[in-house]
Structures are given as C-alpha cells and as structure tokens.
Amino acid sequence: MSYADVRSLPITYRRWFLDRLAKEFNNEAESRKKARNESSSRSSVTQDLPMGEVMENLASSREKKF
C-alpha cells in the first residue's frame, strides 16, 4: 500500500495496518537474528587446518611415489 492509500483508510484500519506492519518487521528482524546466530554457531564448529603439515605430508607422499 502506498502512503496515500493508508492515509485514506479510516483511523481504525490505519492503526491495524500499522500494527500489522510493525509485527511483520519484528518477525523479519527475529528471523535475521536467528539466521545470524545459526551461521555464527556453524562457523565456530569449523576447525583450522595446519596447512604447513598438510603440505609436508603431500610433498613426502609425492616423493615416495616417484
């Protein structure tokens, strides 16, 4: 709805519309917060790989093959 449409509504409908709009924005904010928390909890589960050791193992395994 445009601003003019809302403005032309009777006051009771305007209040309902604004309450409903505020509720929708709050639900959207909660969804974003929940998604952000879930993604941050997933990232804490990941583990850093010691790339130096991985490269050394890879190099030594290649040397054994040749």
PDBQT receptor file of N, H, CA, C and O in Angstrom, charges set to zero:
ATOM      1  N   MET A   1       0.839  -1.186   0.000  1.00  0.00    +0.000 N 
ATOM      2  CA  MET A   1       0.000   0.000   0.000  1.00  0.00    +0.000 C 
ATOM      3  C   MET A   1       0.877   1.241   0.000  1.00  0.00    +0.000 C 
ATOM      4  O   MET A   1       1.932   1.281   0.633  1.00  0.00    +0.000 OA
ATOM      5  N   SER A   2       0.436   2.206  -0.693  1.00  0.00    +0.000 N 
ATOM      6  H   SER A   2      -0.421   2.174  -1.207  1.00  0.00    +0.000 HD
ATOM      7  CA  SER A   2       1.173   3.465  -0.721  1.00  0.00    +0.000 C 
ATOM      8  C   SER A   2       0.756   4.325   0.475  1.00  0.00    +0.000 C 
ATOM      9  O   SER A   2      -0.212   4.024   1.173  1.00  0.00    +0.000 OA
ATOM     10  N   TYR A   3       1.494   5.373   0.684  1.00  0.00    +0.000 N 
ATOM     11  H   TYR A   3       2.281   5.618   0.117  1.00  0.00    +0.000 HD
ATOM     12  CA  TYR A   3       1.203   6.282   1.786  1.00  0.00    +0.000 C 
ATOM     13  C   TYR A   3      -0.190   6.897   1.605  1.00  0.00    +0.000 C 
ATOM     14  O   TYR A   3      -0.936   7.038   2.574  1.00  0.00    +0.000 OA
ATOM     15  N   ALA A   4      -0.534   7.256   0.386  1.00  0.00    +0.000 N 
ATOM     16  H   ALA A   4       0.072   7.142  -0.401  1.00  0.00    +0.000 HD
ATOM     17  CA  ALA A   4      -1.845   7.856   0.123  1.00  0.00    +0.000 C 
ATOM     18  C   ALA A   4      -2.968   6.867   0.417  1.00  0.00    +0.000 C 
ATOM     19  O   ALA A   4      -4.018   7.242   0.938  1.00  0.00    +0.000 OA
ATOM     20  N   ASP A   5      -2.735   5.601   0.079  1.00  0.00    +0.000 N 
ATOM     21  H   ASP A   5      -1.882   5.296  -0.345  1.00  0.00    +0.000 HD
ATOM     22  CA  ASP A   5      -3.749   4.577   0.357  1.00  0.00    +0.000 C 
ATOM     23  C   ASP A   5      -3.978   4.429   1.859  1.00  0.00    +0.000 C 
ATOM     24  O   ASP A   5      -5.118   4.364   2.319  1.00  0.00    +0.000 OA
ATOM     25  N   VAL A   6      -2.901   4.376   2.605  1.00  0.00    +0.000 N 
ATOM     26  H   VAL A   6      -1.975   4.428   2.231  1.00  0.00    +0.000 HD
ATOM     27  CA  VAL A   6      -3.014   4.238   4.058  1.00  0.00    +0.000 C 
ATOM     28  C   VAL A   6      -3.670   5.483   4.642  1.00  0.00    +0.000 C 
ATOM     29  O   VAL A   6      -4.495   5.393   5.551  1.00  0.00    +0.000 OA
ATOM     30  N   ARG A   7      -3.308   6.606   4.129  1.00  0.00    +0.000 N 
ATOM     31  H   ARG A   7      -2.637   6.679   3.390  1.00  0.00    +0.000 HD
ATOM     32  CA  ARG A   7      -3.848   7.868   4.617  1.00  0.00    +0.000 C 
ATOM     33  C   ARG A   7      -5.359   7.956   4.407  1.00  0.00    +0.000 C 
ATOM     34  O   ARG A   7      -6.068   8.581   5.195  1.00  0.00    +0.000 OA
ATOM     35  N   SER A   8      -5.838   7.330   3.346  1.00  0.00    +0.000 N 
ATOM     36  H   SER A   8      -5.262   6.823   2.705  1.00  0.00    +0.000 HD
ATOM     37  CA  SER A   8      -7.270   7.408   3.047  1.00  0.00    +0.000 C 
ATOM     38  C   SER A   8      -8.100   6.403   3.849  1.00  0.00    +0.000 C 
ATOM     39  O   SER A   8      -9.329   6.474   3.839  1.00  0.00    +0.000 OA
ATOM     40  N   LEU A   9      -7.451   5.477   4.536  1.00  0.00    +0.000 N 
ATOM     41  H   LEU A   9      -6.453   5.418   4.544  1.00  0.00    +0.000 HD
ATOM     42  CA  LEU A   9      -8.179   4.495   5.345  1.00  0.00    +0.000 C 
ATOM     43  C   LEU A   9      -8.779   5.145   6.584  1.00  0.00    +0.000 C 
ATOM     44  O   LEU A   9      -8.264   6.153   7.069  1.00  0.00    +0.000 OA
ATOM     45  N   PRO A  10      -9.856   4.579   7.091  1.00  0.00    +0.000 N 
ATOM     46  CA  PRO A  10     -10.375   5.037   8.382  1.00  0.00    +0.000 C 
ATOM     47  C   PRO A  10      -9.330   4.775   9.475  1.00  0.00    +0.000 C 
ATOM     48  O   PRO A  10      -8.490   3.885   9.336  1.00  0.00    +0.000 OA
ATOM     49  N   ILE A  11      -9.386   5.537  10.536  1.00  0.00    +0.000 N 
ATOM     50  H   ILE A  11     -10.068   6.259  10.649  1.00  0.00    +0.000 HD
ATOM     51  CA  ILE A  11      -8.349   5.505  11.567  1.00  0.00    +0.000 C 
ATOM     52  C   ILE A  11      -8.177   4.113  12.182  1.00  0.00    +0.000 C 
ATOM     53  O   ILE A  11      -7.051   3.714  12.479  1.00  0.00    +0.000 OA
ATOM     54  N   THR A  12      -9.257   3.374  12.377  1.00  0.00    +0.000 N 
ATOM     55  H   THR A  12     -10.172   3.698  12.136  1.00  0.00    +0.000 HD
ATOM     56  CA  THR A  12      -9.134   2.037  12.973  1.00  0.00    +0.000 C 
ATOM     57  C   THR A  12      -8.375   1.096  12.046  1.00  0.00    +0.000 C 
ATOM     58  O   THR A  12      -7.551   0.303  12.502  1.00  0.00    +0.000 OA
ATOM     59  N   TYR A  13      -8.647   1.181  10.758  1.00  0.00    +0.000 N 
ATOM     60  H   TYR A  13      -9.316   1.825  10.387  1.00  0.00    +0.000 HD
ATOM     61  CA  TYR A  13      -7.921   0.353   9.800  1.00  0.00    +0.000 C 
ATOM     62  C   TYR A  13      -6.466   0.797   9.688  1.00  0.00    +0.000 C 
ATOM     63  O   TYR A  13      -5.569  -0.031   9.534  1.00  0.00    +0.000 OA
ATOM     64  N   ARG A  14      -6.238   2.090   9.765  1.00  0.00    +0.000 N 
ATOM     65  H   ARG A  14      -6.967   2.763   9.890  1.00  0.00    +0.000 HD
ATOM     66  CA  ARG A  14      -4.863   2.602   9.737  1.00  0.00    +0.000 C 
ATOM     67  C   ARG A  14      -4.050   2.053  10.895  1.00  0.00    +0.000 C 
ATOM     68  O   ARG A  14      -2.912   1.620  10.717  1.00  0.00    +0.000 OA
ATOM     69  N   ARG A  15      -4.645   2.073  12.088  1.00  0.00    +0.000 N 
ATOM     70  H   ARG A  15      -5.570   2.424  12.233  1.00  0.00    +0.000 HD
ATOM     71  CA  ARG A  15      -3.957   1.531  13.269  1.00  0.00    +0.000 C 
ATOM     72  C   ARG A  15      -3.676   0.046  13.104  1.00  0.00    +0.000 C 
ATOM     73  O   ARG A  15      -2.587  -0.430  13.425  1.00  0.00    +0.000 OA
ATOM     74  N   TRP A  16      -4.680  -0.693  12.593  1.00  0.00    +0.000 N 
ATOM     75  H   TRP A  16      -5.565  -0.307  12.332  1.00  0.00    +0.000 HD
ATOM     76  CA  TRP A  16      -4.472  -2.117  12.370  1.00  0.00    +0.000 C 
ATOM     77  C   TRP A  16      -3.336  -2.342  11.380  1.00  0.00    +0.000 C 
ATOM     78  O   TRP A  16      -2.475  -3.195  11.593  1.00  0.00    +0.000 OA
ATOM     79  N   PHE A  17      -3.340  -1.567  10.293  1.00  0.00    +0.000 N 
ATOM     80  H   PHE A  17      -4.039  -0.873  10.119  1.00  0.00    +0.000 HD
ATOM     81  CA  PHE A  17      -2.313  -1.727   9.274  1.00  0.00    +0.000 C 
ATOM     82  C   PHE A  17      -0.927  -1.438   9.845  1.00  0.00    +0.000 C 
ATOM     83  O   PHE A  17       0.018  -2.183   9.583  1.00  0.00    +0.000 OA
ATOM     84  N   LEU A  18      -0.801  -0.384  10.607  1.00  0.00    +0.000 N 
ATOM     85  H   LEU A  18      -1.568   0.221  10.820  1.00  0.00    +0.000 HD
ATOM     86  CA  LEU A  18       0.497  -0.042  11.193  1.00  0.00    +0.000 C 
ATOM     87  C   LEU A  18       0.944  -1.080  12.211  1.00  0.00    +0.000 C 
ATOM     88  O   LEU A  18       2.128  -1.414  12.264  1.00  0.00    +0.000 OA
ATOM     89  N   ASP A  19       0.024  -1.598  13.022  1.00  0.00    +0.000 N 
ATOM     90  H   ASP A  19      -0.937  -1.326  12.980  1.00  0.00    +0.000 HD
ATOM     91  CA  ASP A  19       0.362  -2.666  13.969  1.00  0.00    +0.000 C 
ATOM     92  C   ASP A  19       0.819  -3.920  13.224  1.00  0.00    +0.000 C 
ATOM     93  O   ASP A  19       1.800  -4.557  13.606  1.00  0.00    +0.000 OA
ATOM     94  N   ARG A  20       0.105  -4.262  12.169  1.00  0.00    +0.000 N 
ATOM     95  H   ARG A  20      -0.692  -3.745  11.858  1.00  0.00    +0.000 HD
ATOM     96  CA  ARG A  20       0.461  -5.444  11.377  1.00  0.00    +0.000 C 
ATOM     97  C   ARG A  20       1.813  -5.259  10.693  1.00  0.00    +0.000 C 
ATOM     98  O   ARG A  20       2.602  -6.201  10.616  1.00  0.00    +0.000 OA
ATOM     99  N   LEU A  21       2.080  -4.070  10.202  1.00  0.00    +0.000 N 
ATOM    100  H   LEU A  21       1.439  -3.305  10.264  1.00  0.00    +0.000 HD
ATOM    101  CA  LEU A  21       3.347  -3.774   9.559  1.00  0.00    +0.000 C 
ATOM    102  C   LEU A  21       4.498  -3.852  10.563  1.00  0.00    +0.000 C 
ATOM    103  O   LEU A  21       5.562  -4.386  10.251  1.00  0.00    +0.000 OA
ATOM    104  N   ALA A  22       4.285  -3.322  11.760  1.00  0.00    +0.000 N 
ATOM    105  H   ALA A  22       3.421  -2.888  12.013  1.00  0.00    +0.000 HD
ATOM    106  CA  ALA A  22       5.305  -3.387  12.808  1.00  0.00    +0.000 C 
ATOM    107  C   ALA A  22       5.566  -4.840  13.200  1.00  0.00    +0.000 C 
ATOM    108  O   ALA A  22       6.714  -5.227  13.415  1.00  0.00    +0.000 OA
ATOM    109  N   LYS A  23       4.512  -5.640  13.294  1.00  0.00    +0.000 N 
ATOM    110  H   LYS A  23       3.579  -5.325  13.120  1.00  0.00    +0.000 HD
ATOM    111  CA  LYS A  23       4.669  -7.048  13.629  1.00  0.00    +0.000 C 
ATOM    112  C   LYS A  23       5.485  -7.769  12.562  1.00  0.00    +0.000 C 
ATOM    113  O   LYS A  23       6.336  -8.597  12.885  1.00  0.00    +0.000 OA
ATOM    114  N   GLU A  24       5.231  -7.461  11.309  1.00  0.00    +0.000 N 
ATOM    115  H   GLU A  24       4.539  -6.788  11.047  1.00  0.00    +0.000 HD
ATOM    116  CA  GLU A  24       5.967  -8.080  10.203  1.00  0.00    +0.000 C 
ATOM    117  C   GLU A  24       7.448  -7.710  10.254  1.00  0.00    +0.000 C 
ATOM    118  O   GLU A  24       8.307  -8.567  10.043  1.00  0.00    +0.000 OA
ATOM    119  N   PHE A  25       7.754  -6.449  10.532  1.00  0.00    +0.000 N 
ATOM    120  H   PHE A  25       7.057  -5.753  10.703  1.00  0.00    +0.000 HD
ATOM    121  CA  PHE A  25       9.143  -6.018  10.642  1.00  0.00    +0.000 C 
ATOM    122  C   PHE A  25       9.834  -6.709  11.817  1.00  0.00    +0.000 C 
ATOM    123  O   PHE A  25      10.995  -7.104  11.705  1.00  0.00    +0.000 OA
ATOM    124  N   ASN A  26       9.141  -6.856  12.929  1.00  0.00    +0.000 N 
ATOM    125  H   ASN A  26       8.198  -6.534  13.020  1.00  0.00    +0.000 HD
ATOM    126  CA  ASN A  26       9.722  -7.549  14.082  1.00  0.00    +0.000 C 
ATOM    127  C   ASN A  26       9.986  -9.024  13.771  1.00  0.00    +0.000 C 
ATOM    128  O   ASN A  26      11.021  -9.565  14.161  1.00  0.00    +0.000 OA
ATOM    129  N   ASN A  27       9.058  -9.670  13.074  1.00  0.00    +0.000 N 
ATOM    130  H   ASN A  27       8.218  -9.231  12.757  1.00  0.00    +0.000 HD
ATOM    131  CA  ASN A  27       9.262 -11.070  12.686  1.00  0.00    +0.000 C 
ATOM    132  C   ASN A  27      10.466 -11.213  11.757  1.00  0.00    +0.000 C 
ATOM    133  O   ASN A  27      11.252 -12.152  11.882  1.00  0.00    +0.000 OA
ATOM    134  N   GLU A  28      10.598 -10.282  10.839  1.00  0.00    +0.000 N 
ATOM    135  H   GLU A  28       9.960  -9.519  10.737  1.00  0.00    +0.000 HD
ATOM    136  CA  GLU A  28      11.727 -10.319   9.912  1.00  0.00    +0.000 C 
ATOM    137  C   GLU A  28      13.052 -10.108  10.649  1.00  0.00    +0.000 C 
ATOM    138  O   GLU A  28      14.046 -10.767  10.345  1.00  0.00    +0.000 OA
ATOM    139  N   ALA A  29      13.063  -9.197  11.608  1.00  0.00    +0.000 N 
ATOM    140  H   ALA A  29      12.256  -8.661  11.855  1.00  0.00    +0.000 HD
ATOM    141  CA  ALA A  29      14.275  -8.952  12.394  1.00  0.00    +0.000 C 
ATOM    142  C   ALA A  29      14.642 -10.185  13.215  1.00  0.00    +0.000 C 
ATOM    143  O   ALA A  29      15.819 -10.529  13.318  1.00  0.00    +0.000 OA
ATOM    144  N   GLU A  30      13.656 -10.847  13.794  1.00  0.00    +0.000 N 
ATOM    145  H   GLU A  30      12.699 -10.567  13.710  1.00  0.00    +0.000 HD
ATOM    146  CA  GLU A  30      13.907 -12.070  14.556  1.00  0.00    +0.000 C 
ATOM    147  C   GLU A  30      14.474 -13.168  13.651  1.00  0.00    +0.000 C 
ATOM    148  O   GLU A  30      15.391 -13.890  14.041  1.00  0.00    +0.000 OA
ATOM    149  N   SER A  31      13.930 -13.282  12.459  1.00  0.00    +0.000 N 
ATOM    150  H   SER A  31      13.185 -12.695  12.142  1.00  0.00    +0.000 HD
ATOM    151  CA  SER A  31      14.420 -14.286  11.518  1.00  0.00    +0.000 C 
ATOM    152  C   SER A  31      15.869 -14.022  11.150  1.00  0.00    +0.000 C 
ATOM    153  O   SER A  31      16.678 -14.948  11.086  1.00  0.00    +0.000 OA
ATOM    154  N   ARG A  32      16.195 -12.766  10.908  1.00  0.00    +0.000 N 
ATOM    155  H   ARG A  32      15.537 -12.014  10.959  1.00  0.00    +0.000 HD
ATOM    156  CA  ARG A  32      17.579 -12.408  10.581  1.00  0.00    +0.000 C 
ATOM    157  C   ARG A  32      18.506 -12.698  11.747  1.00  0.00    +0.000 C 
ATOM    158  O   ARG A  32      19.609 -13.212  11.562  1.00  0.00    +0.000 OA
ATOM    159  N   LYS A  33      18.052 -12.365  12.956  1.00  0.00    +0.000 N 
ATOM    160  H   LYS A  33      17.155 -11.948  13.106  1.00  0.00    +0.000 HD
ATOM    161  CA  LYS A  33      18.875 -12.610  14.136  1.00  0.00    +0.000 C 
ATOM    162  C   LYS A  33      19.108 -14.105  14.326  1.00  0.00    +0.000 C 
ATOM    163  O   LYS A  33      20.222 -14.525  14.640  1.00  0.00    +0.000 OA
ATOM    164  N   LYS A  34      18.066 -14.907  14.138  1.00  0.00    +0.000 N 
ATOM    165  H   LYS A  34      17.161 -14.566  13.883  1.00  0.00    +0.000 HD
ATOM    166  CA  LYS A  34      18.187 -16.347  14.293  1.00  0.00    +0.000 C 
ATOM    167  C   LYS A  34      19.140 -16.917  13.236  1.00  0.00    +0.000 C 
ATOM    168  O   LYS A  34      19.967 -17.773  13.546  1.00  0.00    +0.000 OA
ATOM    169  N   ALA A  35      19.027 -16.450  12.006  1.00  0.00    +0.000 N 
ATOM    170  H   ALA A  35      18.354 -15.754  11.754  1.00  0.00    +0.000 HD
ATOM    171  CA  ALA A  35      19.906 -16.925  10.938  1.00  0.00    +0.000 C 
ATOM    172  C   ALA A  35      21.353 -16.531  11.208  1.00  0.00    +0.000 C 
ATOM    173  O   ALA A  35      22.270 -17.312  10.952  1.00  0.00    +0.000 OA
ATOM    174  N   ARG A  36      21.557 -15.332  11.721  1.00  0.00    +0.000 N 
ATOM    175  H   ARG A  36      20.812 -14.698  11.929  1.00  0.00    +0.000 HD
ATOM    176  CA  ARG A  36      22.902 -14.870  12.041  1.00  0.00    +0.000 C 
ATOM    177  C   ARG A  36      23.498 -15.708  13.164  1.00  0.00    +0.000 C 
ATOM    178  O   ARG A  36      24.674 -16.066  13.110  1.00  0.00    +0.000 OA
ATOM    179  N   ASN A  37      22.697 -16.025  14.182  1.00  0.00    +0.000 N 
ATOM    180  H   ASN A  37      21.741 -15.735  14.226  1.00  0.00    +0.000 HD
ATOM    181  CA  ASN A  37      23.178 -16.847  15.287  1.00  0.00    +0.000 C 
ATOM    182  C   ASN A  37      23.501 -18.266  14.829  1.00  0.00    +0.000 C 
ATOM    183  O   ASN A  37      24.494 -18.851  15.262  1.00  0.00    +0.000 OA
ATOM    184  N   GLU A  38      22.666 -18.816  13.956  1.00  0.00    +0.000 N 
ATOM    185  H   GLU A  38      21.860 -18.341  13.604  1.00  0.00    +0.000 HD
ATOM    186  CA  GLU A  38      22.917 -20.164  13.447  1.00  0.00    +0.000 C 
ATOM    187  C   GLU A  38      24.178 -20.202  12.601  1.00  0.00    +0.000 C 
ATOM    188  O   GLU A  38      24.952 -21.157  12.681  1.00  0.00    +0.000 OA
ATOM    189  N   SER A  39      24.392 -19.174  11.792  1.00  0.00    +0.000 N 
ATOM    190  H   SER A  39      23.764 -18.398  11.726  1.00  0.00    +0.000 HD
ATOM    191  CA  SER A  39      25.584 -19.175  10.940  1.00  0.00    +0.000 C 
ATOM    192  C   SER A  39      26.839 -18.961  11.772  1.00  0.00    +0.000 C 
ATOM    193  O   SER A  39      27.891 -19.511  11.448  1.00  0.00    +0.000 OA
ATOM    194  N   SER A  40      26.750 -18.176  12.833  1.00  0.00    +0.000 N 
ATOM    195  H   SER A  40      25.895 -17.729  13.097  1.00  0.00    +0.000 HD
ATOM    196  CA  SER A  40      27.926 -17.978  13.673  1.00  0.00    +0.000 C 
ATOM    197  C   SER A  40      28.226 -19.230  14.495  1.00  0.00    +0.000 C 
ATOM    198  O   SER A  40      29.387 -19.509  14.793  1.00  0.00    +0.000 OA
ATOM    199  N   SER A  41      27.198 -19.983  14.863  1.00  0.00    +0.000 N 
ATOM    200  H   SER A  41      26.254 -19.757  14.621  1.00  0.00    +0.000 HD
ATOM    201  CA  SER A  41      27.439 -21.226  15.600  1.00  0.00    +0.000 C 
ATOM    202  C   SER A  41      28.041 -22.279  14.679  1.00  0.00    +0.000 C 
ATOM    203  O   SER A  41      28.840 -23.102  15.127  1.00  0.00    +0.000 OA
ATOM    204  N   ARG A  42      27.671 -22.269  13.407  1.00  0.00    +0.000 N 
ATOM    205  H   ARG A  42      27.022 -21.601  13.044  1.00  0.00    +0.000 HD
ATOM    206  CA  ARG A  42      28.260 -23.204  12.452  1.00  0.00    +0.000 C 
ATOM    207  C   ARG A  42      29.720 -22.872  12.217  1.00  0.00    +0.000 C 
ATOM    208  O   ARG A  42      30.547 -23.776  12.096  1.00  0.00    +0.000 OA
ATOM    209  N   SER A  43      30.050 -21.593  12.152  1.00  0.00    +0.000 N 
ATOM    210  H   SER A  43      29.378 -20.859  12.251  1.00  0.00    +0.000 HD
ATOM    211  CA  SER A  43      31.429 -21.219  11.875  1.00  0.00    +0.000 C 
ATOM    212  C   SER A  43      32.340 -21.551  13.056  1.00  0.00    +0.000 C 
ATOM    213  O   SER A  43      33.540 -21.750  12.867  1.00  0.00    +0.000 OA
ATOM    214  N   SER A  44      31.793 -21.613  14.267  1.00  0.00    +0.000 N 
ATOM    215  H   SER A  44      30.818 -21.452  14.421  1.00  0.00    +0.000 HD
ATOM    216  CA  SER A  44      32.614 -21.965  15.416  1.00  0.00    +0.000 C 
ATOM    217  C   SER A  44      32.912 -23.460  15.441  1.00  0.00    +0.000 C 
ATOM    218  O   SER A  44      33.825 -23.899  16.141  1.00  0.00    +0.000 OA
ATOM    219  N   VAL A  45      32.148 -24.245  14.682  1.00  0.00    +0.000 N 
ATOM    220  H   VAL A  45      31.406 -23.888  14.113  1.00  0.00    +0.000 HD
ATOM    221  CA  VAL A  45      32.357 -25.679  14.629  1.00  0.00    +0.000 C 
ATOM    222  C   VAL A  45      33.517 -26.015  13.688  1.00  0.00    +0.000 C 
ATOM    223  O   VAL A  45      34.171 -27.046  13.848  1.00  0.00    +0.000 OA
ATOM    224  N   THR A  46      33.767 -25.153  12.719  1.00  0.00    +0.000 N 
ATOM    225  H   THR A  46      33.236 -24.316  12.590  1.00  0.00    +0.000 HD
ATOM    226  CA  THR A  46      34.841 -25.431  11.773  1.00  0.00    +0.000 C 
ATOM    227  C   THR A  46      36.180 -25.414  12.477  1.00  0.00    +0.000 C 
ATOM    228  O   THR A  46      36.342 -24.805  13.535  1.00  0.00    +0.000 OA
ATOM    229  N   GLN A  47      37.120 -26.083  11.878  1.00  0.00    +0.000 N 
ATOM    230  H   GLN A  47      36.989 -26.577  11.019  1.00  0.00    +0.000 HD
ATOM    231  CA  GLN A  47      38.418 -26.236  12.506  1.00  0.00    +0.000 C 
ATOM    232  C   GLN A  47      39.486 -25.772  11.525  1.00  0.00    +0.000 C 
ATOM    233  O   GLN A  47      39.394 -26.037  10.326  1.00  0.00    +0.000 OA
ATOM    234  N   ASP A  48      40.494 -25.082  12.037  1.00  0.00    +0.000 N 
ATOM    235  H   ASP A  48      40.568 -24.867  13.010  1.00  0.00    +0.000 HD
ATOM    236  CA  ASP A  48      41.601 -24.654  11.209  1.00  0.00    +0.000 C 
ATOM    237  C   ASP A  48      42.490 -25.846  10.886  1.00  0.00    +0.000 C 
ATOM    238  O   ASP A  48      42.796 -26.670  11.748  1.00  0.00    +0.000 OA
ATOM    239  N   LEU A  49      42.892 -25.914   9.636  1.00  0.00    +0.000 N 
ATOM    240  H   LEU A  49      42.644 -25.244   8.936  1.00  0.00    +0.000 HD
ATOM    241  CA  LEU A  49      43.799 -26.979   9.225  1.00  0.00    +0.000 C 
ATOM    242  C   LEU A  49      45.232 -26.460   9.262  1.00  0.00    +0.000 C 
ATOM    243  O   LEU A  49      45.496 -25.349   8.801  1.00  0.00    +0.000 OA
ATOM    244  N   PRO A  50      46.143 -27.233   9.795  1.00  0.00    +0.000 N 
ATOM    245  CA  PRO A  50      47.551 -26.827   9.783  1.00  0.00    +0.000 C 
ATOM    246  C   PRO A  50      48.109 -27.043   8.380  1.00  0.00    +0.000 C 
ATOM    247  O   PRO A  50      48.563 -28.139   8.053  1.00  0.00    +0.000 OA
ATOM    248  N   MET A  51      48.077 -26.001   7.549  1.00  0.00    +0.000 N 
ATOM    249  H   MET A  51      47.708 -25.110   7.814  1.00  0.00    +0.000 HD
ATOM    250  CA  MET A  51      48.448 -26.143   6.147  1.00  0.00    +0.000 C 
ATOM    251  C   MET A  51      49.913 -26.530   5.963  1.00  0.00    +0.000 C 
ATOM    252  O   MET A  51      50.253 -27.212   4.996  1.00  0.00    +0.000 OA
ATOM    253  N   GLY A  52      50.778 -26.108   6.873  1.00  0.00    +0.000 N 
ATOM    254  H   GLY A  52      50.502 -25.554   7.659  1.00  0.00    +0.000 HD
ATOM    255  CA  GLY A  52      52.183 -26.490   6.776  1.00  0.00    +0.000 C 
ATOM    256  C   GLY A  52      52.340 -27.998   6.841  1.00  0.00    +0.000 C 
ATOM    257  O   GLY A  52      53.067 -28.585   6.039  1.00  0.00    +0.000 OA
ATOM    258  N   GLU A  53      51.668 -28.626   7.785  1.00  0.00    +0.000 N 
ATOM    259  H   GLU A  53      51.077 -28.149   8.436  1.00  0.00    +0.000 HD
ATOM    260  CA  GLU A  53      51.734 -30.081   7.933  1.00  0.00    +0.000 C 
ATOM    261  C   GLU A  53      51.096 -30.782   6.740  1.00  0.00    +0.000 C 
ATOM    262  O   GLU A  53      51.597 -31.808   6.279  1.00  0.00    +0.000 OA
ATOM    263  N   VAL A  54      50.005 -30.238   6.246  1.00  0.00    +0.000 N 
ATOM    264  H   VAL A  54      49.598 -29.405   6.621  1.00  0.00    +0.000 HD
ATOM    265  CA  VAL A  54      49.330 -30.837   5.100  1.00  0.00    +0.000 C 
ATOM    266  C   VAL A  54      50.251 -30.805   3.892  1.00  0.00    +0.000 C 
ATOM    267  O   VAL A  54      50.362 -31.798   3.173  1.00  0.00    +0.000 OA
ATOM    268  N   MET A  55      50.910 -29.683   3.659  1.00  0.00    +0.000 N 
ATOM    269  H   MET A  55      50.820 -28.876   4.242  1.00  0.00    +0.000 HD
ATOM    270  CA  MET A  55      51.804 -29.565   2.511  1.00  0.00    +0.000 C 
ATOM    271  C   MET A  55      53.019 -30.482   2.662  1.00  0.00    +0.000 C 
ATOM    272  O   MET A  55      53.470 -31.076   1.682  1.00  0.00    +0.000 OA
ATOM    273  N   GLU A  56      53.546 -30.600   3.874  1.00  0.00    +0.000 N 
ATOM    274  H   GLU A  56      53.179 -30.118   4.669  1.00  0.00    +0.000 HD
ATOM    275  CA  GLU A  56      54.677 -31.505   4.106  1.00  0.00    +0.000 C 
ATOM    276  C   GLU A  56      54.282 -32.957   3.831  1.00  0.00    +0.000 C 
ATOM    277  O   GLU A  56      55.035 -33.696   3.197  1.00  0.00    +0.000 OA
ATOM    278  N   ASN A  57      53.113 -33.363   4.304  1.00  0.00    +0.000 N 
ATOM    279  H   ASN A  57      52.501 -32.763   4.819  1.00  0.00    +0.000 HD
ATOM    280  CA  ASN A  57      52.628 -34.722   4.065  1.00  0.00    +0.000 C 
ATOM    281  C   ASN A  57      52.405 -34.964   2.578  1.00  0.00    +0.000 C 
ATOM    282  O   ASN A  57      52.719 -36.036   2.061  1.00  0.00    +0.000 OA
ATOM    283  N   LEU A  58      51.867 -33.972   1.903  1.00  0.00    +0.000 N 
ATOM    284  H   LEU A  58      51.612 -33.101   2.323  1.00  0.00    +0.000 HD
ATOM    285  CA  LEU A  58      51.628 -34.088   0.476  1.00  0.00    +0.000 C 
ATOM    286  C   LEU A  58      52.956 -34.224  -0.273  1.00  0.00    +0.000 C 
ATOM    287  O   LEU A  58      53.090 -35.062  -1.165  1.00  0.00    +0.000 OA
ATOM    288  N   ALA A  59      53.933 -33.393   0.097  1.00  0.00    +0.000 N 
ATOM    289  H   ALA A  59      53.824 -32.712   0.821  1.00  0.00    +0.000 HD
ATOM    290  CA  ALA A  59      55.235 -33.443  -0.562  1.00  0.00    +0.000 C 
ATOM    291  C   ALA A  59      55.936 -34.770  -0.297  1.00  0.00    +0.000 C 
ATOM    292  O   ALA A  59      56.533 -35.350  -1.204  1.00  0.00    +0.000 OA
ATOM    293  N   SER A  60      55.867 -35.245   0.924  1.00  0.00    +0.000 N 
ATOM    294  H   SER A  60      55.381 -34.774   1.660  1.00  0.00    +0.000 HD
ATOM    295  CA  SER A  60      56.541 -36.514   1.252  1.00  0.00    +0.000 C 
ATOM    296  C   SER A  60      55.847 -37.687   0.547  1.00  0.00    +0.000 C 
ATOM    297  O   SER A  60      56.520 -38.631   0.132  1.00  0.00    +0.000 OA
ATOM    298  N   SER A  61      54.534 -37.649   0.407  1.00  0.00    +0.000 N 
ATOM    299  H   SER A  61      53.987 -36.882   0.744  1.00  0.00    +0.000 HD
ATOM    300  CA  SER A  61      53.835 -38.740  -0.276  1.00  0.00    +0.000 C 
ATOM    301  C   SER A  61      54.157 -38.723  -1.757  1.00  0.00    +0.000 C 
ATOM    302  O   SER A  61      54.216 -39.784  -2.378  1.00  0.00    +0.000 OA
ATOM    303  N   ARG A  62      54.368 -37.551  -2.345  1.00  0.00    +0.000 N 
ATOM    304  H   ARG A  62      54.320 -36.689  -1.840  1.00  0.00    +0.000 HD
ATOM    305  CA  ARG A  62      54.747 -37.464  -3.753  1.00  0.00    +0.000 C 
ATOM    306  C   ARG A  62      56.157 -37.984  -3.959  1.00  0.00    +0.000 C 
ATOM    307  O   ARG A  62      56.442 -38.625  -4.971  1.00  0.00    +0.000 OA
ATOM    308  N   GLU A  63      57.037 -37.715  -3.012  1.00  0.00    +0.000 N 
ATOM    309  H   GLU A  63      56.805 -37.194  -2.190  1.00  0.00    +0.000 HD
ATOM    310  CA  GLU A  63      58.422 -38.181  -3.133  1.00  0.00    +0.000 C 
ATOM    311  C   GLU A  63      58.476 -39.709  -3.075  1.00  0.00    +0.000 C 
ATOM    312  O   GLU A  63      59.293 -40.334  -3.751  1.00  0.00    +0.000 OA
ATOM    313  N   LYS A  64      57.605 -40.300  -2.266  1.00  0.00    +0.000 N 
ATOM    314  H   LYS A  64      56.941 -39.792  -1.716  1.00  0.00    +0.000 HD
ATOM    315  CA  LYS A  64      57.573 -41.763  -2.141  1.00  0.00    +0.000 C 
ATOM    316  C   LYS A  64      57.103 -42.417  -3.434  1.00  0.00    +0.000 C 
ATOM    317  O   LYS A  64      57.561 -43.505  -3.783  1.00  0.00    +0.000 OA
ATOM    318  N   LYS A  65      56.183 -41.754  -4.151  1.00  0.00    +0.000 N 
ATOM    319  H   LYS A  65      55.811 -40.870  -3.868  1.00  0.00    +0.000 HD
ATOM    320  CA  LYS A  65      55.640 -42.334  -5.382  1.00  0.00    +0.000 C 
ATOM    321  C   LYS A  65      56.666 -42.315  -6.502  1.00  0.00    +0.000 C 
ATOM    322  O   LYS A  65      56.687 -43.220  -7.336  1.00  0.00    +0.000 OA
ATOM    323  N   PHE A  66      57.527 -41.282  -6.532  1.00  0.00    +0.000 N 
ATOM    324  H   PHE A  66      57.510 -40.547  -5.854  1.00  0.00    +0.000 HD
ATOM    325  CA  PHE A  66      58.458 -41.135  -7.639  1.00  0.00    +0.000 C 
ATOM    326  C   PHE A  66      59.773 -41.611  -7.201  1.00  0.00    +0.000 C 
ATOM    327  O   PHE A  66      60.729 -41.583  -7.976  1.00  0.00    +0.000 OA
TER     328      PHE A  66
